[in-house]
Amino acid sequence: MTTNRSRPAGRPATIPDVAREAGVSRSTASRALADYGSVSPDARERVRAAAEKLGYRPNLLARSMITGRTHTLGAIVADIQNPFFAGVTRGITDAARAAGYQVLLANTDEDVAAERAAVKMLRDKHVDGLIVAPAATTETGHLAAAHAAGCPVVLLDRQAPGLPADSVTVDNHGAAQDAVRRLLAAGHRRIALVSLLGSAPPADTGAERAAAATPLPTDPVSTGLERIEGYRAALREAGLSDTDTYLRTGTFHREDPADLTADLLALPEPPTAVFATDSMIALGVLSAARDHGLRVPDDLSLVTFDDTDWARAVRPRVSVVAQPVQELGARAVHSLITRIEGATRPPEHTVLDTEYIDRESIAPPPGA
């Protein structure tokens, strides 16, 4: 039986308010609202009707203190403006929502200090776990600390050796090697690679490093390092021992890919083809080619990682290595939830397939 007593105006409805409205005990109302324990169908329906009438909203903070969970996940991405990370984030949020979780998002701009601050902020908000695209390979103490404190961590797109965490990536080495093989098959020998790494790979000890090649940063993200090694492997496979002359790398948000490409095009023997390690870099390559009066693919062939709307819209359309961006995000969520629910297996590295899409940006080298 309901009561006529009403709560003070402006105060949010509480469980006692719902219980009085439904004519049940507080414990019955609590069990019905949280959907646990023994509650008769009639009582459950009256409680839900009362909650809707009063505009009751559960106190998730109080519930998390009881259950130990907030049903929120933290996602830390490297550059939300990059179409790759935009697609990955969509995959994360869709998969999380389907599993009953909400996502708190942080963007680091490939900065380790910003990543540390994001990890602290999300842990302070008691997220149940973290999905992170780490900004560095070795500076991961904050991620190790989160893991050790019982906050599961899943690495996305990148790996961090020594960090006991699940990771979800594509086969970057194999995909890059395959893309460069296609340029070689078209007849190219002067093949450049342009990449932004963060801080980068050691020089190729088996190569004749040219003085003109750019110095490589010191702490690369694993994705860029693997793509560079795939590039080098394809060149060596074709009998080209010098794998550094046409290699140009820079740090995120400091070097312009167009400037790196312009440096290549100013060489006495400029490249006839360029492999860009992501779509943002490919835009810089196209800009530099245009500034030098070069046409793609007549004067310069191009292939890039990541299939984007613009790569399909420009003419000639750009050949790409397409990544399953939304599936990467979804797999990371599934892996993280498995850990949240108590899985204790050793860390797993999930590797997804890429797809090479041949379009119109590759042709034989000029004069072939």
C-alpha positions as CSV (number, residue, x, y, z in Angstrom):
1,M,0.0,0.0,0.0
2,T,1.4,3.4,-1.0
3,T,1.7,6.4,1.3
4,N,0.9,10.0,0.7
5,R,4.1,11.2,2.3
6,S,6.3,12.9,-0.2
7,R,9.9,13.7,-0.3
8,P,11.1,17.4,-0.1
9,A,10.9,19.2,-3.4
10,G,14.1,19.1,-5.4
11,R,15.7,16.2,-3.5
12,P,16.5,13.1,-5.7
13,A,14.5,10.0,-5.0
14,T,16.1,7.4,-2.7
15,I,15.6,3.7,-2.2
16,P,13.4,4.5,1.0
17,D,11.3,6.8,-1.2
18,V,10.8,4.0,-3.8
19,A,10.1,1.5,-1.0
20,R,7.4,3.7,0.5
21,E,5.8,4.4,-2.9
22,A,5.8,0.6,-3.8
23,G,4.6,-0.5,-0.3
24,V,7.6,-2.8,0.3
25,S,10.6,-2.9,2.6
26,R,13.8,-1.1,1.9
27,S,15.6,-4.4,1.5
28,T,13.1,-5.7,-1.0
29,A,13.3,-2.4,-3.0
30,S,17.1,-2.6,-3.0
31,R,17.1,-6.2,-4.3
32,A,14.5,-5.4,-7.0
33,L,16.4,-2.3,-8.2
34,A,19.7,-4.1,-8.2
35,D,18.1,-7.2,-9.8
36,Y,19.5,-9.7,-7.3
37,G,18.2,-12.0,-4.5
38,S,14.7,-13.3,-4.0
39,V,11.9,-10.8,-4.9
40,S,8.4,-11.8,-6.1
41,P,7.4,-10.8,-9.6
42,D,4.6,-8.6,-8.2
43,A,6.9,-6.7,-5.8
44,R,9.5,-6.3,-8.5
45,E,7.0,-4.8,-10.9
46,R,5.7,-2.4,-8.2
47,V,9.2,-1.3,-7.3
48,R,10.1,-0.6,-10.9
49,A,6.9,1.3,-11.5
50,A,7.6,3.4,-8.3
51,A,11.2,4.1,-9.4
52,E,10.0,5.3,-12.8
53,K,7.3,7.5,-11.3
54,L,9.7,9.1,-8.8
55,G,12.5,9.5,-11.3
56,Y,14.8,7.3,-9.2
57,R,18.4,7.0,-10.4
58,P,20.7,4.5,-8.7
59,N,23.7,5.8,-6.8
60,L,26.4,4.2,-8.9
61,L,29.2,5.3,-6.5
62,A,27.5,3.7,-3.5
63,R,26.9,0.5,-5.6
64,S,30.5,0.4,-6.7
65,M,31.6,0.5,-3.0
66,I,29.6,-2.6,-2.4
67,T,30.4,-4.5,-5.7
68,G,33.9,-3.2,-6.2
69,R,33.0,-2.3,-9.8
70,T,31.9,0.9,-11.6
71,H,31.1,-0.7,-15.0
72,T,33.3,1.9,-16.6
73,L,36.4,1.4,-18.7
74,G,39.2,3.9,-19.4
75,A,40.4,4.3,-22.9
76,I,43.6,6.2,-23.5
77,V,44.3,6.9,-27.2
78,A,47.3,8.5,-28.8
79,D,45.7,11.0,-31.3
80,I,41.9,11.2,-31.5
81,Q,42.3,13.3,-34.7
82,N,43.9,10.4,-36.5
83,P,41.2,8.5,-38.4
84,F,42.7,5.2,-37.2
85,F,42.1,6.1,-33.5
86,A,38.7,7.5,-34.3
87,G,37.7,4.2,-35.7
88,V,39.2,2.2,-32.9
89,T,37.4,4.4,-30.4
90,R,34.1,3.6,-32.1
91,G,34.9,-0.1,-31.8
92,I,35.7,0.3,-28.1
93,T,32.5,2.3,-27.2
94,D,30.2,0.0,-29.2
95,A,31.6,-3.2,-27.7
96,A,31.7,-1.7,-24.2
97,R,28.1,-0.6,-24.4
98,A,27.0,-4.0,-25.6
99,A,28.6,-5.5,-22.6
100,G,27.0,-3.1,-20.1
101,Y,30.0,-0.7,-19.7
102,Q,30.5,3.0,-20.3
103,V,33.8,4.4,-21.5
104,L,35.8,7.4,-20.2
105,L,38.1,8.6,-23.0
106,A,41.5,10.4,-22.7
107,N,43.7,11.7,-25.5
108,T,47.5,11.9,-25.0
109,D,48.8,13.5,-28.3
110,E,51.6,10.8,-28.1
111,D,52.9,12.4,-24.9
112,V,54.0,10.2,-22.0
113,A,53.4,12.8,-19.4
114,A,49.9,13.3,-20.6
115,E,49.5,9.5,-20.6
116,R,50.6,9.3,-16.9
117,A,48.1,12.0,-16.0
118,A,45.3,10.2,-17.8
119,V,46.1,7.0,-16.1
120,K,46.0,8.7,-12.7
121,M,42.7,10.5,-13.5
122,L,41.0,7.3,-14.7
123,R,42.2,5.3,-11.7
124,D,41.0,8.1,-9.4
125,K,37.6,7.6,-11.1
126,H,37.8,3.9,-10.2
127,V,37.5,2.6,-13.8
128,D,37.4,-1.2,-13.8
129,G,40.2,-1.4,-16.3
130,L,42.3,0.4,-18.9
131,I,42.8,0.1,-22.7
132,V,45.9,2.1,-23.7
133,A,47.7,2.9,-26.9
134,P,51.1,3.6,-25.1
135,A,53.0,6.6,-26.2
136,A,56.4,4.9,-25.6
137,T,57.8,1.4,-25.5
138,T,59.9,1.6,-22.4
139,E,58.4,4.4,-20.3
140,T,55.5,2.3,-19.0
141,G,56.0,2.3,-15.2
142,H,52.7,4.0,-14.6
143,L,51.0,1.2,-16.6
144,A,52.9,-1.5,-14.6
145,A,51.8,0.2,-11.4
146,A,48.2,0.2,-12.4
147,H,48.4,-3.5,-13.3
148,A,50.1,-4.3,-10.0
149,A,47.4,-2.4,-8.1
150,G,44.7,-4.7,-9.6
151,C,43.6,-2.5,-12.5
152,P,43.7,-4.7,-15.6
153,V,45.5,-3.1,-18.6
154,V,45.1,-4.1,-22.3
155,L,47.5,-2.5,-24.8
156,L,46.0,-1.5,-28.1
157,D,47.8,-1.1,-31.5
158,R,51.2,-1.3,-29.7
159,Q,53.2,-3.5,-27.4
160,A,55.5,-2.8,-24.5
161,P,58.0,-5.5,-23.8
162,G,58.2,-6.4,-20.1
163,L,54.7,-5.2,-19.3
164,P,52.6,-8.3,-18.3
165,A,49.5,-7.2,-20.2
166,D,47.3,-8.5,-23.0
167,S,47.7,-6.7,-26.3
168,V,45.8,-6.4,-29.6
169,T,47.5,-5.4,-32.8
170,V,47.8,-6.3,-36.5
171,D,50.8,-8.0,-38.1
172,N,52.6,-4.7,-38.8
173,H,55.8,-6.4,-39.9
174,G,54.1,-8.7,-42.4
175,A,51.8,-6.1,-43.7
176,A,54.6,-3.6,-44.3
177,Q,56.7,-6.2,-46.0
178,D,53.9,-7.2,-48.3
179,A,53.2,-3.5,-49.2
180,V,56.8,-2.9,-50.1
181,R,57.0,-6.1,-52.1
182,R,54.2,-4.8,-54.3
183,L,56.3,-1.6,-55.0
184,L,59.2,-3.8,-55.8
185,A,57.1,-6.0,-58.1
186,A,56.1,-2.8,-60.0
187,G,59.8,-2.3,-60.7
188,H,60.8,0.2,-58.0
189,R,64.2,0.1,-56.3
190,R,64.4,3.6,-54.8
191,I,61.6,3.1,-52.3
192,A,61.2,5.5,-49.4
193,L,59.5,5.1,-46.0
194,V,58.2,8.1,-44.1
195,S,57.1,7.6,-40.5
196,L,56.5,9.4,-37.2
197,L,57.6,7.3,-34.3
198,G,57.7,9.2,-31.1
199,S,61.3,8.4,-30.4
200,A,62.6,5.3,-32.7
201,P,64.5,2.3,-33.8
202,P,68.2,1.7,-33.8
203,A,70.0,2.0,-37.2
204,D,70.0,-1.2,-39.3
205,T,73.2,-2.9,-38.3
206,G,73.2,-5.0,-41.5
207,A,72.9,-2.0,-43.8
208,E,75.1,0.5,-45.4
209,R,73.7,3.6,-43.7
210,A,74.0,6.7,-45.8
211,A,75.0,10.0,-44.3
212,A,71.9,11.7,-45.7
213,A,69.5,9.4,-43.8
214,T,67.6,11.0,-40.9
215,P,68.7,10.2,-37.3
216,L,66.2,7.7,-35.8
217,P,64.6,8.5,-32.4
218,T,65.4,6.5,-29.3
219,D,62.1,5.1,-27.9
220,P,59.8,4.2,-30.8
221,V,56.3,2.9,-30.4
222,S,56.4,-0.7,-31.4
223,T,54.0,-0.2,-34.3
224,G,56.3,2.1,-36.2
225,L,59.4,0.0,-35.4
226,E,57.7,-3.2,-36.8
227,R,56.6,-1.4,-40.0
228,I,60.2,-0.2,-40.5
229,E,61.5,-3.7,-40.0
230,G,59.0,-5.0,-42.5
231,Y,60.2,-2.4,-45.0
232,R,63.8,-3.3,-44.4
233,A,63.1,-7.0,-44.7
234,A,61.4,-6.6,-48.1
235,L,64.3,-4.5,-49.4
236,R,66.9,-7.1,-48.2
237,E,64.8,-9.9,-49.7
238,A,65.1,-8.1,-53.1
239,G,68.9,-7.8,-52.7
240,L,68.9,-4.1,-51.7
241,S,71.4,-3.9,-48.8
242,D,71.1,-0.2,-48.1
243,T,67.8,0.0,-46.2
244,D,68.3,3.5,-44.6
245,T,69.1,6.0,-47.4
246,Y,65.4,6.5,-48.2
247,L,64.2,6.1,-44.6
248,R,62.8,9.3,-43.0
249,T,61.4,9.4,-39.4
250,G,60.3,12.1,-37.1
251,T,58.6,12.6,-33.7
252,F,54.9,13.1,-33.4
253,H,53.6,16.7,-33.6
254,R,57.2,18.0,-34.1
255,E,58.2,17.0,-37.7
256,D,56.0,17.6,-40.7
257,P,55.7,14.5,-43.0
258,A,55.6,16.9,-45.9
259,D,59.0,18.3,-44.9
260,L,60.5,14.8,-44.5
261,T,59.2,13.9,-47.9
262,A,60.6,17.1,-49.4
263,D,64.0,16.2,-48.0
264,L,63.7,12.9,-49.9
265,L,62.7,14.5,-53.1
266,A,65.7,16.8,-53.0
267,L,68.2,13.9,-53.1
268,P,70.3,13.6,-56.2
269,E,68.6,10.3,-56.8
270,P,65.1,10.8,-55.3
271,P,62.8,7.9,-54.6
272,T,60.4,6.7,-57.2
273,A,57.9,5.3,-54.6
274,V,57.0,6.1,-51.0
275,F,55.5,3.8,-48.3
276,A,53.7,5.9,-45.7
277,T,53.1,4.3,-42.3
278,D,49.7,5.9,-41.7
279,S,47.1,8.0,-43.6
280,M,48.1,11.3,-41.9
281,I,51.7,10.8,-43.2
282,A,50.4,10.0,-46.6
283,L,48.6,13.4,-46.8
284,G,52.0,15.0,-46.1
285,V,53.6,12.9,-48.9
286,L,50.9,14.0,-51.4
287,S,51.4,17.6,-50.4
288,A,55.1,17.5,-50.9
289,A,54.7,15.7,-54.2
290,R,52.3,18.4,-55.4
291,D,54.7,21.2,-54.3
292,H,57.5,19.5,-56.4
293,G,55.3,19.2,-59.4
294,L,55.1,15.4,-59.2
295,R,52.1,13.4,-60.3
296,V,51.0,10.2,-58.5
297,P,51.6,7.6,-59.8
298,D,53.2,8.8,-63.0
299,D,56.2,10.4,-61.2
300,L,55.9,8.9,-57.7
301,S,54.1,5.8,-56.5
302,L,52.4,5.7,-53.1
303,V,51.1,3.1,-50.7
304,T,50.0,3.8,-47.1
305,F,48.7,2.1,-44.0
306,D,45.0,2.7,-43.2
307,D,42.0,3.0,-45.5
308,T,40.3,6.4,-45.1
309,D,37.5,8.2,-46.8
310,W,40.0,10.6,-48.5
311,A,42.1,7.7,-49.9
312,R,39.0,6.5,-51.8
313,A,37.9,9.9,-52.8
314,V,41.1,11.4,-54.3
315,R,42.1,10.7,-57.9
316,P,44.0,8.6,-58.4
317,R,42.7,6.6,-55.5
318,V,45.4,5.5,-53.1
319,S,46.4,1.8,-52.6
320,V,46.3,1.0,-48.9
321,V,46.9,-1.5,-46.1
322,A,43.5,-1.6,-44.4
323,Q,43.4,-2.4,-40.7
324,P,40.2,-3.7,-39.0
325,V,40.0,-0.6,-36.9
326,Q,36.7,-1.2,-35.1
327,E,37.5,-4.9,-34.5
328,L,40.8,-3.9,-32.9
329,G,38.8,-1.8,-30.4
330,A,36.2,-4.5,-29.8
331,R,38.8,-7.2,-29.2
332,A,40.6,-5.0,-26.7
333,V,37.3,-4.5,-24.8
334,H,36.6,-8.3,-24.8
335,S,40.1,-9.0,-23.6
336,L,39.8,-6.4,-20.8
337,I,36.4,-7.6,-19.6
338,T,37.7,-11.1,-19.4
339,R,40.5,-9.9,-17.1
340,I,38.0,-7.8,-15.0
341,E,35.9,-10.9,-14.5
342,G,38.9,-12.7,-13.0
343,A,40.8,-14.5,-15.9
344,T,44.3,-15.4,-14.7
345,R,45.9,-16.8,-17.9
346,P,49.3,-15.6,-19.0
347,P,49.3,-12.4,-21.1
348,E,48.0,-12.9,-24.7
349,H,48.9,-11.1,-27.8
350,T,46.0,-11.0,-30.3
351,V,47.1,-10.4,-33.9
352,L,44.4,-9.4,-36.5
353,D,44.8,-9.6,-40.2
354,T,45.1,-6.6,-42.5
355,E,43.9,-6.4,-46.1
356,Y,45.9,-4.9,-49.0
357,I,43.6,-2.9,-51.3
358,D,45.1,-2.3,-54.7
359,R,43.9,1.0,-56.3
360,E,45.5,3.5,-58.7
361,S,48.5,5.0,-56.9
362,I,51.2,2.5,-57.9
363,A,52.8,2.4,-61.4
364,P,56.2,1.4,-62.8
365,P,59.0,3.9,-62.1
366,P,59.4,6.8,-64.6
367,G,61.2,5.7,-67.7
368,A,60.9,2.0,-66.9
